[in-house]
């Protein structure tokens, strides 16, 4: 398909390209991982996230801060016995953002798998 054909095809489809629905805050690999792991549990411990996502403490902390400031997660600090712990919980807004991201990804896959 040439660029001209692509432009004509875009004009024929009034719907935006599925990638336009991707949320940059959610779509980043580590943040998407945090949201999906948090979706699987009531709350998830920092060390578990770090191990599952294969990231450093600093890297994970930065991504958690972005998600927390966006209202997609809550971060709770406390103790388990004498050891300090950090737990992450998905907010309602976080669940909605994750659902929207998954819908956009499904739409993109469907678009690529559907014969022309």
SULVENRA-V342992 format. One line per field, one symbol per residue. psi: psi as a letter, one per 40 degrees, with the letter a starting at -180 (. if undefined). A space follows every 50 residues. Layout:
psi: ???
//
This chain:
psi: hiddddddddddheiihdedehhddddhdddddddddddeidiiiddddd ddefiidddddddddddddeediihhiaihbehiihihhhiddddddddd ddddddddddddehi.
//
